Amino acid sequence: MNGRRSSRLPFWLIAAAILVGLYFWWGGSLRDARPTGGPPVVRVVEARGDLAADEKANIQLFETTKVSVVFISTTARVRNPFSRDVTNIPRGAGSGFMWDDKGHVVTNNHVIAGASGARVRLNDGRDYAASLIGTSPAHDIAVLRISVPDKQPPALLIGTSADLKVGQKVFAIGNPFGLDWSLTTGVVSALNRSLPTEDGRGTIEQLIQTDAAINPGNSGGPLLDSAGRLIGINTLIFSPSGAYAGVGFAVPVDTVNRVVPQLIASGKYARPALGIEADEELNRMLMSRIGVKGVAVLKVAQGSPAAAAGLRPAQVSQDGGIVLGDVITAVDDKPVDGVPRLLARLDERKVGDTVQLTVRREGKDLKVAVKLWAGA
């Protein structure tokens, strides 16, 4: 011992300080968490109130109409180049809806085009082989038929499209990407749109444009108004990627209502026609030459309504050029700016109806009445 007092704290004092610190730390932790096996921690979550009126309406519409919407799967027949065996492989899928109580299903023509077979699955899971009744590629409409022994799904209510307004609320039901019975909502974005058919050989006129999401697999499904009535068939999207980009199109129900009964009755659609021959590519060249919007009558079929009305066809000059005859510029005072528009104007009428053509003849406009017949 050197007589100096030690500066180190006694061991018992250090141990006591550690124990006191552990006590307060462990006690605070217990206030925030319970040990395993203790009673569950109950968290109070504020209950949500009643659904809004528009939400209830959407739910009711979906529950009421989804039973009339179907899932369509198609197959293609493939021959093995080595064994020569023929097998059916999955080809694609789309949507459709019940048209009547006789098992007729309406869809897009492009959903079943090129397929060797098709099956229809109902909302309740029942699955049936479908037979093809008829198609109209010009309108992208097809009719299938299934035989349902009992509990036939109800047909959709049929609305109208002539009185649609931009901004009107719409609902699309279908099977996008195979995700069955999906609902999307939106509005009518525009009316009377024209787009080329999928094969690029024609133009579908008077389409409804909507921002309701439409994706691959929605094709053939119904576009509905807020009362659950059919106002169109979802048919096309405008998208570089092939997926929804905010712009979808539907064939208007007024067109569907003209085409489908004929497909059911005869398997084909006879378009109301004048009995003339016209060519869109040549027509564009001729109209640009004379500075007129219309359709040049190239030929008139013998015995046709056009012949009876005295329409004059184009002639070939001695030097091989074309000398124009009549140019149709309007149907029932509705302008015509090309062959697709002329066909659409005539398609608004029925075989046997009489239309009034505005015709440019030798630099003058005149009116010609023509009774429509059944075209090819």
LUMNU-708681 format. One record per residue: z, y, x of N, C-alpha, C in turn. Coordinates in steps of 0.05 Angstrom, whole numbers, padded with zeros to 5 digits, always signed. Atoms other than C-alpha are relative to their C-alpha. Layout:
<torvos>
ZYXZYXZYX...
</torvos>
This chain:
<torvos>
+00000-00024+00017+00000+00000+00000+00000+00025+00018+00001-00024-00015-00018+00067+00027+00013+00023-00014-00014-00020+00015+00022+00104-00026-00017+00016-00019+00017-00016+00019-00039+00132-00065-00003-00015-00026+00002+00012+00027-00047+00120-00140-00029-00008-00005+00027+00010+00005-00107+00077-00161-00014+00017-00022+00015-00015+00020-00162+00116-00200-00014-00018-00021+00013+00019+00019-00189+00053-00236+00017-00005-00024-00015+00005+00025-00171+00042-00310+00009-00029+00000-00009+00028+00002-00131-00021-00324-00020-00016-00016+00019+00018+00013-00172-00081-00348+00005-00001-00030-00006+00003+00028-00135-00086-00414-00009+00024-00016+00008-00024+00014-00153-00014-00432-00031+00000-00004+00029+00002+00002-00228-00026-00418-00007-00020-00022+00005+00021+00019-00227-00090-00460+00005+00011-00029-00007-00011+00027-00193-00053-00518-00021+00019-00010+00020-00019+00008-00245+00002-00518-00026-00014-00009+00024+00016+00008-00302-00049-00521+00004-00012-00027-00005+00013+00025-00270-00085-00579-00001+00020-00023+00000-00021+00020-00260-00020-00618-00029+00008-00006+00028-00007+00004-00334-00002-00607-00015-00021-00016+00013+00022+00015-00358-00070-00631+00009-00001-00029-00009+00001+00028-00315-00065-00693-00014+00021-00017+00013-00021+00015-00345+00001-00715-00030-00005-00003+00029+00005+00001-00416-00020-00698-00006-00023-00020+00005+00023+00018-00411-00087-00734+00007+00007-00029-00007-00008+00027-00378-00055-00794-00022+00017-00013+00022-00017+00010-00434-00003-00801-00024-00017-00007+00023+00017+00006-00486-00058-00798+00005-00015-00025-00005+00015+00024-00451-00096-00853-00005+00017-00025+00004-00017+00023-00457-00036-00898-00030+00002-00007+00028-00002+00005-00533-00038-00890-00014-00027-00005+00013+00026+00004-00547-00113-00893+00021-00020-00006-00018+00021+00007-00516-00174-00922-00007-00025+00016+00006+00024-00015-00508-00239-00884-00016-00020-00016+00016+00021+00013-00555-00297-00899+00018-00017-00018-00015+00016+00019-00532-00336-00960+00016+00016-00019-00015-00016+00019-00499-00277-00994-00017+00006-00025+00014-00007+00025-00518-00250-01062-00025+00017+00006+00024-00015-00005-00589-00221-01066+00004+00030-00004+00000-00029+00004-00600-00147-01058-00018+00007-00023+00015-00008+00024-00623-00118-01124-00010+00028+00004+00012-00026-00002-00672-00061-01119-00010+00009-00028+00008-00010+00026-00682-00019-01181-00027+00014+00002+00026-00012+00001-00755-00003-01195-00004+00013-00027+00004-00014+00026-00773+00048-01247-00022-00013-00016+00020+00013+00018-00809+00014-01305-00022+00018-00008+00023-00016+00008-00879+00037-01321-00001+00003-00031+00002-00005+00028-00890+00067-01389-00025-00014-00012+00023+00012+00014-00944+00047-01440-00026+00008+00014+00026-00006-00011-01016+00043-01418-00013+00023-00014+00014-00022+00013-01060+00103-01431-00019-00011-00020+00018+00008+00022-01105+00101-01492-00026-00010+00011+00026+00009-00010-01169+00096-01450+00003-00027+00014-00004+00026-00013-01139+00038-01410+00001-00022-00021-00001+00020+00022-01123+00001-01474-00028-00006-00011+00027+00003+00011-01193+00013-01499-00018-00016+00019+00016+00015-00020-01224-00013-01434+00007-00030-00001-00010+00028+00000-01181-00076-01437-00010-00014-00025+00009+00012+00025-01199-00088-01510-00030-00006+00001+00029+00004-00002-01273-00079-01496-00007-00024+00017+00006+00022-00018-01272-00128-01438+00008-00027-00013-00010+00025+00012-01231-00181-01475-00019-00008-00023+00017+00006+00023-01277-00176-01536-00028-00009+00009+00028+00005-00006-01344-00178-01500-00005-00021+00022+00004+00019-00022-01333-00223-01439-00007-00028-00009+00006+00027+00010-01338-00285-01482-00030-00004-00006+00029+00001+00005-01411-00267-01495-00017+00001+00026+00013-00002-00026-01428-00259-01421+00001-00027+00015+00001+00026-00013-01450-00319-01380-00008+00002+00029+00007+00002-00028-01459-00340-01308-00024-00019+00002+00024+00017-00002-01528-00367-01290-00004-00007+00029+00007+00010-00027-01542-00410-01228-00026-00014-00002+00026+00012+00000-01611-00432-01209-00003-00019+00024+00007+00019-00022-01640-00488-01165-00029+00001+00006+00028+00002-00008-01704-00497-01127-00006-00028+00009+00008+00027-00008-01741-00562-01116-00013+00000+00028+00009+00001-00028-01751-00578-01042-00008-00028+00008+00009+00027-00009-01791-00636-01012+00006-00003+00030-00005+00006-00028-01768-00667-00947-00026-00008+00013+00027+00005-00012-01829-00665-00901-00002-00028+00014+00000+00026-00013-01808-00731-00868+00002-00023-00019-00004+00022+00019-01782-00775-00924-00017+00004-00026+00015-00007+00024-01824-00739-00978+00018-00001-00025-00019-00001+00023-01761-00742-01022+00002+00029-00010-00003-00027+00013-01752-00684-01071+00029+00003-00009-00027-00006+00008-01684-00653-01080+00002+00029-00011-00005-00027+00010-01657-00593-01117+00023+00013+00016-00020-00014-00016-01619-00542-01076+00007+00026-00015-00007-00026+00013-01581-00479-01099-00019+00021+00009+00019-00021-00006-01627-00420-01103+00012+00028-00003-00012-00027+00005-01589-00361-01132+00017+00000-00024-00018-00003+00023-01544-00335-01186-00003+00027-00012+00001-00025+00014-01541-00280-01237+00017-00001-00025-00015-00002+00024-01514-00260-01304-00019+00000-00024+00015-00001+00025-01536-00262-01376+00019+00004-00023-00018-00004+00023-01510-00255-01447-00013-00014-00024+00008+00014+00024-01514-00290-01514-00014+00020-00018+00016-00017+00017-01568-00261-01559+00004-00006-00029-00003+00008+00028-01557-00300-01623+00017-00025-00002-00016+00024+00004-01522-00360-01653-00016-00025+00003+00017+00023-00004-01579-00407-01635-00001-00008+00029-00002+00008-00028-01561-00412-01561-00019+00015+00018+00018-00015-00017-01611-00361-01535+00016+00019+00018-00013-00016-00021-01589-00327-01470-00021+00019+00012+00018-00020-00012-01622-00263-01445+00009+00007+00028-00005-00007-00028-01626-00247-01371-00024+00015+00012+00024-00012-00013-01673-00215-01320-00020-00022+00008+00020+00018-00009-01738-00248-01304+00004-00007+00030-00002+00006-00029-01724-00242-01229+00024-00018+00006-00022+00019-00004-01660-00283-01238-00010-00028+00001+00009+00028+00003-01699-00345-01257-00028-00004+00011+00027+00003-00010-01768-00331-01227-00001-00018+00025+00003+00018-00023-01790-00387-01180+00020-00023+00000-00021+00021+00001-01731-00432-01200-00011-00025-00013+00007+00025+00013-01740-00505-01218+00019-00008-00022-00020+00006+00021-01678-00507-01261+00021+00021-00001-00022-00020+00003-01620-00465-01287+00022-00012-00016-00024+00008+00016-01550-00477-01313+00015+00025-00008-00015-00023+00011-01508-00431-01355+00029-00008-00004-00029+00005+00002-01432-00428-01349+00012+00020-00019-00012-00018+00020-01393-00399-01407+00027+00010+00011-00025-00012-00008-01330-00357-01401+00023-00019+00000-00021+00019+00002-01287-00416-01420-00003-00024+00019+00004+00021-00020-01315-00459-01363-00020-00021-00007+00020+00020+00007-01364-00502-01402-00027+00007+00013+00024-00004-00016-01429-00512-01366-00023-00017-00012+00023+00013+00013-01498-00529-01395-00026+00005+00015+00027-00004-00010-01568-00541-01371-00016+00018-00019+00015-00019+00016-01615-00486-01395-00030-00006+00001+00029+00002+00001-01688-00489-01417-00012+00028-00001+00013-00026+00000-01736-00432-01406-00017+00003-00026+00015-00006+00025-01763-00401-01471-00023+00018+00005+00022-00019-00005-01804-00343-01445+00008+00022+00019-00005-00022-00018-01811-00286-01396-00019+00023-00004+00018-00024-00001-01839-00216-01392+00005+00014+00027-00005-00013-00026-01844-00197-01318-00004+00030+00000+00004-00029+00001-01869-00128-01337+00025+00015-00008-00025-00012+00008-01801-00114-01368+00024-00012+00014-00022+00014-00014-01760-00160-01322+00019-00012-00020-00016+00013+00021-01735-00198-01383-00008-00029-00002+00004+00028+00005-01727-00273-01393+00019-00010-00021-00017+00013+00020-01699-00317-01448+00004-00029+00007-00007+00028-00003-01664-00383-01436+00013-00010-00026-00014+00011+00023-01634-00431-01486+00018-00022+00009-00019+00022-00006-01573-00476-01483+00008-00012-00027-00010+00014+00024-01547-00527-01533+00030-00003+00002-00029+00001+00000-01474-00516-01548+00009-00015-00025-00007+00016+00024-01445-00570-01593+00020+00012-00019-00019-00013+00017-01387-00530-01618+00011+00025+00014-00011-00025-00010-01351-00463-01609-00021+00016+00015+00021-00017-00011-01415-00425-01597+00010+00028+00006-00009-00027-00006-01400-00360-01561-00014+00020-00018+00013-00020+00017-01414-00299-01604-00021+00016+00015+00020-00017-00011-01475-00256-01593+00012+00028+00003-00009-00028-00003-01465-00185-01567-00011+00017-00023+00010-00020+00020-01471-00128-01616-00022+00016+00013+00023-00014-00011-01538-00093-01607+00002+00030-00008+00000-00029+00005-01537-00017-01599-00028+00011+00001+00026-00013-00004-01593+00033-01588+00001+00016+00026+00001-00016-00025-01617+00070-01526-00015+00026-00004+00015-00025+00004-01661+00124-01557+00018+00025-00001-00018-00023+00003-01600+00168-01570+00020+00002+00022-00019-00002-00022-01565+00158-01503-00001+00028+00012-00002-00026-00012-01540+00221-01468+00011-00003+00029-00010+00000-00027-01529+00234-01394+00029+00009-00001-00029-00005+00000-01454+00233-01382+00015-00019-00019-00012+00019+00018-01441+00180-01435+00013-00023+00016-00014+00020-00015-01391+00128-01413-00012-00028-00005+00013+00027+00002-01418+00057-01399+00017-00020+00015-00015+00023-00012-01390-00011-01379-00019-00022+00007+00017+00022-00010-01423-00066-01338+00017-00024+00004-00015+00025-00004-01400-00138-01341-00020-00020+00012+00017+00020-00013-01428-00192-01295+00015-00015+00020-00012+00018-00020-01417-00237-01236-00010+00009+00028+00010-00009-00026-01428-00195-01173+00010-00017+00023-00006+00017-00023-01430-00237-01109+00014-00026-00008-00013+00024+00010-01408-00296-01152+00028+00004-00009-00027-00006+00010-01343-00262-01171-00002+00003-00030+00008+00002+00028-01347-00282-01243+00016+00019-00018-00011-00016+00021-01334-00237-01303+00015+00024+00010-00011-00025-00011-01323-00171-01268-00009+00023-00018+00006-00024+00015-01320-00104-01304-00001+00024+00018+00001-00026-00013-01343-00038-01276-00007+00021-00020+00005-00021+00019-01346+00029-01310-00014+00024+00014+00014-00024-00010-01386+00093-01302-00012+00016-00023+00014-00016+00020-01432+00140-01339-00030-00004+00002+00029-00002-00002-01505+00147-01356-00006+00023+00019+00006-00021-00020-01530+00185-01295-00027+00014-00005+00026-00012+00007-01602+00196-01318-00014-00019-00018+00015+00016+00019-01653+00170-01367-00030+00001+00007+00029+00001-00003-01727+00151-01367-00009-00001+00030+00008+00005-00027-01729+00129-01294-00022-00021+00002+00022+00019-00005-01789+00090-01267+00003-00011+00028-00003+00013-00026-01784+00039-01210-00020-00023+00001+00018+00023-00003-01831-00014-01182+00015-00026-00005-00011+00026+00004-01820-00086-01201+00007-00013+00027-00009+00012-00025-01789-00133-01150-00023-00010+00017+00023+00009-00015-01857-00161-01131-00019+00022+00008+00016-00023-00008-01886-00091-01124-00026+00002-00014+00026+00000+00014-01943-00106-01172-00001+00017-00024-00001-00016+00024-01921-00063-01229+00023+00020+00001-00021-00020+00002-01873-00010-01253+00016-00005-00026-00017+00002+00024-01814-00016-01300+00006+00029-00009-00004-00028+00010-01810+00047-01343+00025+00002-00017-00021-00007+00019-01756+00082-01383+00027-00012+00007-00026+00012-00008-01698+00054-01343+00023+00019-00003-00025-00015+00001-01627+00077-01353+00012+00000+00028-00014-00002-00026-01594+00102-01288+00029+00003-00005-00029-00002+00003-01519+00092-01282+00014-00002+00026-00017+00002-00024-01464+00099-01231+00021-00022-00002-00017+00024+00002-01427+00038-01258-00009-00020+00022+00007+00017-00023-01424-00009-01198-00016-00025-00009+00017+00023+00005-01481-00060-01201-00007-00012+00027+00005+00013-00026-01488-00111-01144-00016-00025-00005+00013+00026+00004-01527-00175-01131+00018-00019-00015-00015+00017+00018-01504-00223-01184+00005+00013-00027-00002-00014+00025-01497-00169-01237-00026-00001-00016+00026+00000+00013-01571-00176-01252+00000-00017-00025+00001+00015+00025-01583-00197-01324+00024+00004-00018-00024-00004+00017-01514-00177-01348-00003+00025-00017+00002-00022+00019-01502-00127-01404+00011+00026+00010-00011-00027-00003-01493-00052-01399+00009+00008-00029-00011-00005+00027-01448-00032-01458+00008+00029-00003-00011-00026+00006-01428+00032-01492+00030-00003-00006-00029+00001+00004-01355+00049-01508+00008-00015-00025-00006+00016+00024-01360+00011-01574-00006-00029+00006+00006+00028-00007-01380-00053-01537-00027-00009-00009+00027+00007+00009-01452-00051-01561-00019+00000+00024+00020+00002-00022-01510-00072-01516-00018+00024+00000+00019-00022-00002-01549-00012-01491-00020-00004+00023+00019+00006-00021-01585-00044-01432+00007-00025+00015-00004+00023-00018-01594-00101-01383+00000+00010+00028-00001-00008-00028-01571-00088-01312-00021-00015+00016+00023+00014-00013-01631-00102-01269-00006+00008+00028+00008-00008-00027-01639-00061-01205+00022+00018+00012-00016-00019-00015-01600-00024-01152-00019+00014+00020+00015-00015-00020-01627+00030-01106+00018+00002+00025-00018+00001-00024-01597+00015-01037-00014-00011+00024+00012+00011-00024-01623+00007-00966+00013-00026+00009-00015+00023-00010-01569-00045-00953-00002-00024-00020+00001+00021+00020-01581-00085-01017+00025-00003-00016-00025+00001+00015-01511-00072-01042+00004+00027-00014-00004-00024+00017-01483-00019-01090+00003+00025+00017-00001-00026-00014-01495+00052-01066+00002+00023-00019-00004-00021+00019-01479+00091-01128-00023+00004-00020+00023-00003+00018-01546+00083-01164-00009-00028-00009+00009+00024+00012-01561+00026-01211-00017+00006-00024+00019-00005+00022-01613+00016-01266+00002-00023-00020+00000+00019+00021-01616-00020-01332-00024+00003-00018+00022+00000+00020-01673-00039-01379+00012+00008-00027-00013-00009+00025-01658-00001-01444-00002-00020-00023-00001+00020+00021-01639-00042-01505-00023+00003-00020+00023-00002+00019-01695-00013-01548-00024-00016+00010+00021+00017-00011-01744-00046-01500+00007-00030-00004-00009+00027+00003-01703-00110-01501-00004-00010-00029+00002+00007+00029-01703-00109-01577-00029-00004-00009+00028+00004+00006-01779-00106-01578-00010-00026+00013+00011+00022-00016-01791-00159-01525+00012-00027-00007-00014+00026+00003-01739-00213-01537-00009-00015-00025+00009+00016+00024-01758-00232-01609-00027-00012+00004+00026+00012-00005-01830-00243-01586+00002-00023+00019-00003+00022-00019-01808-00286-01528+00012-00024-00014-00012+00022+00015-01765-00328-01574-00021-00013-00019+00019+00010+00020-01822-00334-01625-00023-00015+00013+00024+00011-00011-01880-00349-01579+00001-00006+00030-00002+00005-00029-01855-00353-01507-00013+00021+00018+00012-00021-00015-01893-00291-01486+00001+00026-00015+00000-00026+00013-01897-00217-01500-00029+00011+00000+00026-00012+00003-01962-00187-01526+00004+00030-00001-00003-00029-00001-01964-00114-01506-00019+00013-00019+00019-00015+00016-01994-00065-01556-00020+00013+00019+00021-00009-00018-02061-00046-01526-00022+00014-00015+00022-00015+00011-02121-00002-01537-00027-00015+00002+00025+00014-00005-02174-00049-01510-00017+00014+00021+00014-00014-00022-02192-00009-01448+00008-00013+00026-00007+00009-00027-02193-00025-01374+00005+00025+00017-00007-00022-00018-02159+00021-01324+00012-00012+00026-00010+00009-00026-02138+00015-01251+00016+00023+00012-00017-00022-00009-02079+00054-01223-00009+00012+00026+00008-00011-00026-02103+00061-01151-00026+00016-00003+00024-00015+00004-02173+00082-01171+00005+00024-00017-00006-00022+00017-02144+00126-01225+00011+00024+00015-00011-00021-00016-02103+00165-01175-00021+00016+00015+00022-00013-00015-02165+00179-01134-00017+00017-00019+00017-00015+00019-02206+00201-01195+00014+00024-00011-00015-00022+00011-02151+00245-01223+00004+00023+00021-00003-00020-00021-02141+00280-01156-00026+00015+00004+00027-00012-00004-02216+00294-01154-00005+00021-00021+00005-00019+00021-02217+00329-01221+00024+00018-00007-00024-00017+00004-02146+00358-01219+00012-00003-00028-00011+00005+00027-02124+00327-01285+00020-00023+00002-00018+00022+00002-02064+00283-01301-00007-00016-00025+00007+00017+00022-02085+00225-01344-00010-00027+00010+00010+00027-00007-02118+00156-01345-00030-00001-00007+00029+00003+00004-02193+00147-01337-00006-00026-00014+00009+00025+00013-02224+00097-01385-00023-00011+00015+00021+00012-00017-02264+00051-01339-00018-00017-00017+00016+00017+00018-02286+00000-01391+00012-00001-00027-00009+00003+00028-02281-00010-01466-00008-00028-00009+00006+00028+00009-02275-00082-01492-00015+00000-00026+00016+00002+00024-02326-00101-01544+00017-00010-00023-00015+00008+00024-02296-00105-01614+00029+00009+00001-00027-00009-00002-02232-00071-01591+00005+00024-00016-00007-00025+00013-02194-00015-01625-00012+00025+00014+00011-00023-00015-02218+00032-01570-00030+00003-00006+00028-00001+00007-02290+00013-01585-00004+00011-00028+00003-00009+00027-02280+00024-01659+00006+00030-00002-00007-00029+00001-02250+00093-01645-00020+00017+00016+00021-00015-00014-02310+00112-01602+00008+00010+00028-00007-00009-00027-02275+00119-01534-00023-00006+00019+00023+00002-00019-02326+00129-01478+00010-00008+00027-00008+00009-00027-02320+00090-01413-00015+00015+00022+00014-00012-00023-02339+00114-01344-00026-00015+00005+00026+00011-00007-02410+00101-01319-00004+00001+00030+00007+00001-00029-02438+00083-01251-00027+00015+00003+00024-00016-00004-02489+00134-01227-00020-00015+00017+00021+00013-00016-02554+00116-01191+00007-00002+00029-00008+00001-00028-02523+00132-01124+00026-00016+00004-00024+00017-00002-02464+00085-01138+00026+00014-00005-00024-00014+00006-02414+00139-01156+00009-00005-00029-00011+00004+00026-02371+00141-01218-00002+00026-00016+00002-00023+00019-02387+00188-01276+00021-00004-00021-00023+00004+00018-02323+00197-01316-00010+00003-00029+00002-00002+00028-02322+00185-01390+00024+00014-00011-00025-00011+00011-02258+00196-01430+00023-00003+00019-00025+00001-00015-02192+00212-01396+00023+00004-00020-00023-00002+00019-02129+00198-01437+00022+00016+00013-00021-00017-00012-02078+00253-01424+00026-00001-00016-00025+00001+00015-02027+00240-01479-00002-00021-00022-00002+00018+00022-02004+00189-01531+00020+00011-00019-00018-00013+00020-01974+00219-01595+00012+00025+00012-00008-00026-00012-01970+00285-01557+00020-00003+00023-00017+00004-00024-01928+00253-01501-00018-00003+00024+00019+00000-00023-01961+00266-01433-00002-00027+00014+00005+00024-00016-01991+00209-01393-00011+00009+00027+00008-00008-00027-01996+00217-01318-00010-00023+00018+00009+00023-00015-02019+00148-01298+00000-00025-00017+00002+00025+00015-02031+00076-01319+00028-00011-00008-00026+00010+00009-01957+00055-01318+00012+00017-00023-00010-00017+00022-01939+00115-01362-00015-00005-00026+00015+00007+00024-01995+00098-01411+00010-00026-00012-00010+00025+00011-01970+00027-01417+00027+00003-00012-00026-00005+00011-01900+00052-01428-00001+00014-00027+00004-00014+00026-01923+00099-01483-00008-00019-00022+00010+00020+00019-01960+00043-01518+00022-00020-00007-00021+00020+00003-01900-00003-01508+00021+00010-00020-00019-00010+00019-01859+00043-01552-00008-00006-00029+00010+00006+00026-01902+00022-01611-00004-00030-00004+00004+00028+00006-01919-00044-01645-00030-00005-00004+00028+00008+00006-01984-00083-01652-00005+00007-00030+00007-00008+00027-02018-00055-01714+00006+00029-00006-00005-00028+00003-01990+00015-01706-00025+00016+00008+00022-00018-00007-02039+00073-01702+00012+00023+00017-00009-00022-00018-02030+00122-01644-00021+00021+00001+00019-00022-00003-02062+00189-01633-00002+00007+00030+00005-00006-00029-02092+00198-01564-00011+00028+00003+00012-00025-00008-02106+00264-01532-00019-00007+00023+00021+00009-00019-02172+00254-01494-00014+00025+00011+00017-00020-00013-02207+00299-01444-00028-00011+00002+00028+00009+00000-02282+00292-01456-00018+00024+00005+00019-00022-00008-02334+00335-01421+00014+00027+00001-00015-00025-00004-02281+00387-01405+00015+00010-00024-00014-00009+00024-02253+00392-01475+00020-00021-00009-00020+00018+00011-02191+00362-01508-00005-00006-00029+00003+00007+00028-02197+00324-01573+00020-00023-00007-00018+00021+00010-02153+00277-01615-00016-00024-00010+00013+00024+00009-02172+00205-01627+00021-00020-00010-00019+00019+00011-02135+00157-01672-00009-00029+00006+00007+00028-00007-02132+00084-01648+00021-00019-00010-00018+00020+00010-02101+00024-01682+00004-00021+00022-00006+00017-00023-02066-00020-01630-00004-00029-00007+00001+00029+00003-02080-00094-01620+00016-00013+00021-00016+00015-00018-02046-00149-01581-00015-00003+00026+00012+00003-00026-02062-00144-01507+00011-00025+00015-00009+00023-00016-02051-00196-01452+00028+00006+00011
</torvos>
